[in-house]
Amino acid sequence: MRNDRMVLRLATIGRNGQTAQAIAAACASNPAIHLAQADRAQADLRDPASLARFIDAAKPDAIINAGAYNLVDRAESEPDEAMRVNADGPFALARICNTLGIPFIHMSTDLVFGGDGDQAHTEDDAPNPLSVYGRSKLAGERAVAAANAFAITARVCWVYSEYADNFVSKMIGFARMQPRLKVVSDQVGPPTYAPDIARALVDLSLRMHGGARDLPRLMHLAAPWMTDRASMARDIMEESRRQGGPFAPVDPVPTSTFNAPARRPLNARLSGARATALLGLAWTSWDEGLGRSVAGVLSRPS
Ligand SMILES: NC(=O)c1ccc[n+]([C@@H]2O[C@H](COP(=O)([O-])OP(=O)(O)OC[C@H]3O[C@@H](n4cnc5c(N)ncnc54)[C@H](OP(=O)(O)O)[C@@H]3O)[C@@H](O)[C@H]2O)c1
C-alpha cells in the first residue's frame, strides 16, 4: 500500500511544452513524486473554471505553472490574449493555491527587463519590459505576488533542450531548408538547459511542501555562462554535423536586420547566482546539454 504522506502530489499547468516535458522526465524515476500534468485542453489559463476543475481532480500538494503565451512577436498584435494567459490565468492559479494553502511556483522571463548595459540582471533590478509579451509576463509576476504571499516566481532565460520547440530545434529545422542561416550576434544571454530548470523547480516544490517559508519570492534560474545567439547557432550546427544531422554556415547579423514586431533586449544576461548558491544548483555544461539536445532533436521523426 502506498503511504501518501511520503508522496508529493505535484501538478503542472502545461504538458507538451519544453519545461513541462523536462519536469515529467525529472519526476519519472522518483517514486516520491506523483505528477499530474494538464495540457491547455484540460486546464486553460484563460478559463479559471477549468483550472479549478483540474486542481479539484488532481488534488495536488503543489503546483508549477509551466504554461504561457510565448509568441513574443505575435503578442504585439494580441495584447489582450497575452494578458489573459500570462497575467489573469496565473492570478487565478495563485489565488486557488492560496485558498487551498498549497505551494505555487510561477515561471517568468528575462524579457521583463529592458536590457540596458552589459551586467547580468539580478532579482533586485527594476523591470522595464520592451514588448507586450514582457509587459504581460511582468503583470503576471505582480498578479501572482498580490494573490499569494507564499508563491515563488522563477524567471528563466534562453531555455534549450531535447524537448518541444526551442532554439536548438529551430536552428536544425532552418538548416534543413536554408543553405545559410542569418542569426543575431548582438543579443547576449545564458543558454540554460531545461532539465536543470526542471530539477530546480521540483526541488523548490519539495522544499515548499516540506514547510520552507523563508525562500525568496523571486528567483532567477539561469546558467552561469553567457553567449550570443549567432555563436549558439554555430555550435548547434557543428554539433548537428558531428552527429550526422543538417549543417548550414551561420552569418552573424545585428538584431535590426529582422525588423521583428517585438523589441528584444540586447542584454539578456540573467544572473542565477543567488538561487544557485541558495539551492545548491548544478548546471549542465553548454557542451553536454547541447550534445543531448541535438541528439534528441535529430532522433525525432521528421
Ligand atoms: N523557452 C524559453 O527560452 C523561455 C525564456 C524565458 C521564459 N520562459 C518562460 O518559461 C515558462 C515555460 O516556457 P516553455 O519554454 O517551457 O514553454 P513552451 O515550450 O513554449 O510551452 C508552452 C506551454 O504553455 C502551455 N499553454 C499555452 N497556452 C496555454 C493556455 N491558454 N492555457 C494553459 N496552458 C497553455 C502549452 O500547453 P500544452 O501543454 O497544451 O501545449 C505549453 O505547455 C513560460 O512561463 C515562459 O514564459 C521560457
The ligand as an SDF file (V2000), in Angstrom:
LIG
                    3D

 48 52  0  0  0  0  0  0  0  0999 V2000
   11.6990   28.9420  -23.6610 N   0  0  0  0  0  0  0  0  0  0  0  0
   12.3930   29.9960  -23.2370 C   0  0  0  0  0  0  0  0  0  0  0  0
   13.5100   30.2650  -23.7170 O   0  0  0  0  0  0  0  0  0  0  0  0
   11.8550   30.8560  -22.1360 C   0  0  0  0  0  0  0  0  0  0  0  0
   12.5420   32.0190  -21.8510 C   0  0  0  0  0  0  0  0  0  0  0  0
   12.0860   32.8210  -20.8240 C   0  0  0  0  0  0  0  0  0  0  0  0
   10.9680   32.4490  -20.1080 C   0  0  0  0  0  0  0  0  0  0  0  0
   10.2920   31.3200  -20.4040 N   0  0  0  0  0  0  0  0  0  0  0  0
    9.1030   31.0130  -19.5850 C   0  0  0  0  0  0  0  0  0  0  0  0
    9.1880   29.6750  -19.1150 O   0  0  0  0  0  0  0  0  0  0  0  0
    7.8890   29.1150  -18.9890 C   0  0  0  0  0  0  0  0  0  0  0  0
    7.8420   27.7840  -19.7050 C   0  0  0  0  0  0  0  0  0  0  0  0
    8.1660   28.0280  -21.0630 O   0  0  0  0  0  0  0  0  0  0  0  0
    8.4650   26.8560  -22.0920 P   0  0  0  0  0  0  0  0  0  0  0  0
    9.5720   27.3120  -22.9650 O   0  0  0  0  0  0  0  0  0  0  0  0
    8.5430   25.5790  -21.3810 O   0  0  0  0  0  0  0  0  0  0  0  0
    7.0860   26.8940  -22.9140 O   0  0  0  0  0  0  0  0  0  0  0  0
    6.7070   26.2360  -24.3080 P   0  0  0  0  0  0  0  0  0  0  0  0
    7.6020   25.0960  -24.6510 O   0  0  0  0  0  0  0  0  0  0  0  0
    6.5260   27.3470  -25.2920 O   0  0  0  0  0  0  0  0  0  0  0  0
    5.2800   25.6510  -23.9630 O   0  0  0  0  0  0  0  0  0  0  0  0
    4.2240   26.4890  -23.6620 C   0  0  0  0  0  0  0  0  0  0  0  0
    3.3300   25.7900  -22.6860 C   0  0  0  0  0  0  0  0  0  0  0  0
    2.2570   26.6900  -22.3950 O   0  0  0  0  0  0  0  0  0  0  0  0
    1.0540   25.9850  -22.4570 C   0  0  0  0  0  0  0  0  0  0  0  0
   -0.0230   26.8990  -22.8070 N   0  0  0  0  0  0  0  0  0  0  0  0
   -0.0860   27.7560  -23.8370 C   0  0  0  0  0  0  0  0  0  0  0  0
   -1.2630   28.4230  -23.8040 N   0  0  0  0  0  0  0  0  0  0  0  0
   -1.9380   27.9600  -22.7120 C   0  0  0  0  0  0  0  0  0  0  0  0
   -3.1900   28.2470  -22.1270 C   0  0  0  0  0  0  0  0  0  0  0  0
   -4.0350   29.1520  -22.6560 N   0  0  0  0  0  0  0  0  0  0  0  0
   -3.5540   27.5840  -21.0140 N   0  0  0  0  0  0  0  0  0  0  0  0
   -2.7190   26.6390  -20.4620 C   0  0  0  0  0  0  0  0  0  0  0  0
   -1.5260   26.3370  -20.9580 N   0  0  0  0  0  0  0  0  0  0  0  0
   -1.1310   26.9930  -22.0810 C   0  0  0  0  0  0  0  0  0  0  0  0
    1.2810   24.9070  -23.5110 C   0  0  0  0  0  0  0  0  0  0  0  0
    0.3120   23.9370  -23.2870 O   0  0  0  0  0  0  0  0  0  0  0  0
    0.2320   22.4760  -23.9620 P   0  0  0  0  0  0  0  0  0  0  0  0
    0.9260   21.5630  -22.9950 O   0  0  0  0  0  0  0  0  0  0  0  0
   -1.2210   22.1770  -24.1180 O   0  0  0  0  0  0  0  0  0  0  0  0
    0.9430   22.5970  -25.2860 O   0  0  0  0  0  0  0  0  0  0  0  0
    2.7120   24.5090  -23.2340 C   0  0  0  0  0  0  0  0  0  0  0  0
    2.7780   23.5040  -22.2470 O   0  0  0  0  0  0  0  0  0  0  0  0
    6.9260   30.1880  -19.5040 C   0  0  0  0  0  0  0  0  0  0  0  0
    6.4220   30.9260  -18.4160 O   0  0  0  0  0  0  0  0  0  0  0  0
    7.7960   31.0860  -20.3360 C   0  0  0  0  0  0  0  0  0  0  0  0
    7.2880   32.4020  -20.3850 O   0  0  0  0  0  0  0  0  0  0  0  0
   10.7110   30.4990  -21.4010 C   0  0  0  0  0  0  0  0  0  0  0  0
  1  2  1  0
  2  3  2  0
  2  4  1  0
  4  5  1  0
  4 48  2  0
  5  6  2  0
  6  7  1  0
  7  8  2  0
  8  9  1  0
  8 48  1  0
  9 10  1  0
  9 46  1  0
 10 11  1  0
 11 12  1  0
 11 44  1  0
 12 13  1  0
 13 14  1  0
 14 15  2  0
 14 16  1  0
 14 17  1  0
 17 18  1  0
 18 19  2  0
 18 20  1  0
 18 21  1  0
 21 22  1  0
 22 23  1  0
 23 24  1  0
 23 42  1  0
 24 25  1  0
 25 26  1  0
 25 36  1  0
 26 27  1  0
 26 35  1  0
 27 28  2  0
 28 29  1  0
 29 30  1  0
 29 35  2  0
 30 31  1  0
 30 32  2  0
 32 33  1  0
 33 34  2  0
 34 35  1  0
 36 37  1  0
 36 42  1  0
 37 38  1  0
 38 39  2  0
 38 40  1  0
 38 41  1  0
 42 43  1  0
 44 45  1  0
 44 46  1  0
 46 47  1  0
M  CHG  2   8   1  16  -1
M  END
$$$$
